[in-house]
Amino acid sequence: MDGRITSRATGAAAGSPPCDAAACITCSDAAVTCRVLEVDGAGLARVEVGSEQETVSVALVDARPGDTVLVHAGEAIAVVGA
């Protein structure tokens, strides 16, 4: 254990908003591939996963619109395709 308190239902940190979806890229244990739609200057990107869109951090990768990124816990951790 790392000392963080998590929700048993979602695995999300205590105090974070509940996740009502069957699976979401910000609280699941698995990384998910997403297509980058746009990147802003603050290290955030709007991505598409399935028919949904979310905002994730791209601070760790050099992602551009059209790229496919691997996202875990709201953070893009790799560019896996263009």
KOLFI-455351 format. One line per 10 residues: their letters; for each residue x, y, z of C-alpha. Coordinates in Angstrom, 1 decimal, always signed. Layout:
<rs>
A) X/Y/Z | ...
</rs>
This chain:
<rs>
MDGRITSRAT) +0.0/+0.0/+0.0 | +1.2/+3.5/-0.8 | -0.9/+5.3/+1.8 | -3.5/+6.6/-0.6 | -7.1/+6.0/+0.3 | -9.1/+4.7/-2.6 | -12.7/+3.8/-3.3 | -13.3/+0.1/-3.3 | -15.9/+0.5/-6.0 | -13.8/+2.4/-8.5
GAAAGSPPCD) -10.2/+2.4/-7.3 | -10.4/+6.2/-7.5 | -8.7/+8.3/-4.9 | -11.0/+9.4/-2.1 | -12.6/+12.7/-2.8 | -12.5/+12.3/-6.5 | -15.8/+12.3/-8.5 | -17.4/+8.9/-8.8 | -17.2/+7.1/-12.1 | -20.6/+6.0/-13.3
AAACITCSDA) -19.4/+4.4/-16.6 | -18.7/+0.7/-17.0 | -15.0/+1.7/-17.4 | -13.4/+5.0/-17.6 | -9.8/+5.9/-18.5 | -9.2/+7.9/-15.4 | -9.9/+5.2/-12.7 | -9.5/+1.8/-14.4 | -6.5/-0.5/-13.7 | -5.8/-0.9/-17.4
AVTCRVLEVD) -4.3/+1.5/-19.9 | -6.6/+2.4/-22.9 | -5.7/+3.5/-26.4 | -7.2/+6.9/-27.4 | -7.1/+9.1/-30.5 | -5.8/+12.6/-29.9 | -8.3/+15.2/-31.2 | -6.5/+18.4/-30.1 | -3.6/+19.4/-27.8 | -3.6/+22.7/-25.8
GAGLARVEVG) -0.5/+24.6/-24.7 | -1.0/+23.5/-21.0 | -0.1/+19.8/-21.6 | -3.6/+18.7/-21.9 | -5.3/+16.9/-24.8 | -8.9/+16.2/-25.8 | -9.0/+12.5/-26.7 | -11.6/+10.1/-28.2 | -12.1/+6.7/-26.8 | -15.0/+4.8/-28.5
SEQETVSVAL) -17.8/+7.3/-28.8 | -16.7/+9.3/-25.7 | -14.3/+12.3/-25.3 | -12.2/+13.1/-22.3 | -9.4/+15.5/-21.4 | -6.1/+13.8/-20.4 | -2.6/+15.0/-19.6 | +0.0/+14.6/-22.4 | +2.9/+16.1/-20.3 | +4.9/+12.9/-20.5
VDARPGDTVL) +4.7/+12.4/-24.3 | +5.0/+14.3/-27.6 | +1.4/+13.8/-28.8 | -0.2/+15.6/-31.7 | -3.7/+15.5/-33.2 | -4.3/+12.3/-35.0 | -1.9/+10.3/-32.8 | -3.0/+7.2/-30.8 | -1.9/+7.4/-27.2 | -1.9/+4.9/-24.4
VHAGEAIAVV) -3.6/+6.4/-21.4 | -3.6/+5.3/-17.8 | -5.1/+7.2/-14.9 | -5.7/+10.3/-17.0 | -2.1/+10.4/-18.2 | -0.9/+9.6/-21.7 | +2.1/+7.3/-21.1 | +3.1/+6.5/-24.7 | +2.4/+7.4/-28.3 | +1.6/+4.1/-30.0
GA) +0.6/+5.2/-33.5 | +0.0/+8.2/-35.8
</rs>
